[in-house]
Each structure stands twice: as structure tokens, then as C-alpha cells.
């Protein structure tokens, strides 16, 4: 019985150590970009005003767009970063001056990018008008 208790105690310590290590690694991999967006834009169905924003990736498949006058989470998928420069940038789909949607986020030196899923609103607009790509420079924070 003492042996079983000792084994369970050791297992608990190993599990707690593992959880602590995973949490620390996730914190180190927390990616952030800073950008000044000079136009109003949509993230999904939410419209955000022009201004300074921090885009953070708390985990694979999600972004958080945080600004002085608005913020929102959004789901993403991973896509290949086709830009050879591997510079950080935010890419938008612009249909009209008032209909600009965040489309993709590229991180410095990362061969993968975060592709923002199109909202129903953007899908409706995209069915009627071609999009022009607009790029906003960003920098790692």
C-alpha cells in the first residue's frame, strides 16, 4: 500500500510538472503584431474603426484583434505564407471604401499564415463584387 501511495504521489508531481512546462511553452509562443490601420475594417461581422491595433494569436485557429476603440476574437485556419520576404503584415479584402475585411495575418519569418474565415456578410458582398487586396505593414511586438 505504501508503494502504491508513493507511485501515485510521484505521478502527480510528474503531471503537474508537465502541465507547468506546457503552459510556459504556450506563453513563449504567444505571437503578437502591432499595426496602424488607417481605415475602418471588419473582422468577421464586427466593424472596427481605424487606429492602432495589436493582433495576437493565443493559439492555433484563433486571433484576437485588440484596439483602443474596439476588439474582437476571430477563428482562423493555417495557410502557407507565399510571400518570400516573410515580413509581418495584415492583408485585407476591399470591396468598396466602406467594405474592407481582414483576410490574412502573416508573422515575421513564419512560413505559415493565419487565414480569417469569411463571415456571411463578406460572402454576400464577395458574390457581387471582386475584392482588391490591401496590405497593412505590421511589426512584431
Buried (B, 14 or more C-beta within 10 A) or exposed (E): EEEEEEEEEEEEEEEEEEEEEEEEEEEEEEBBBBBEBEBBBBBBEBBBEEBEBBBBBBEEEEBBBBBEEBBBBBEBEEEEBEBEEBBBBBBBBBBEEEBBBBBBBBBBEEEEBBBBEBBEBBEEBBEEEEBEEBEBEBEEE
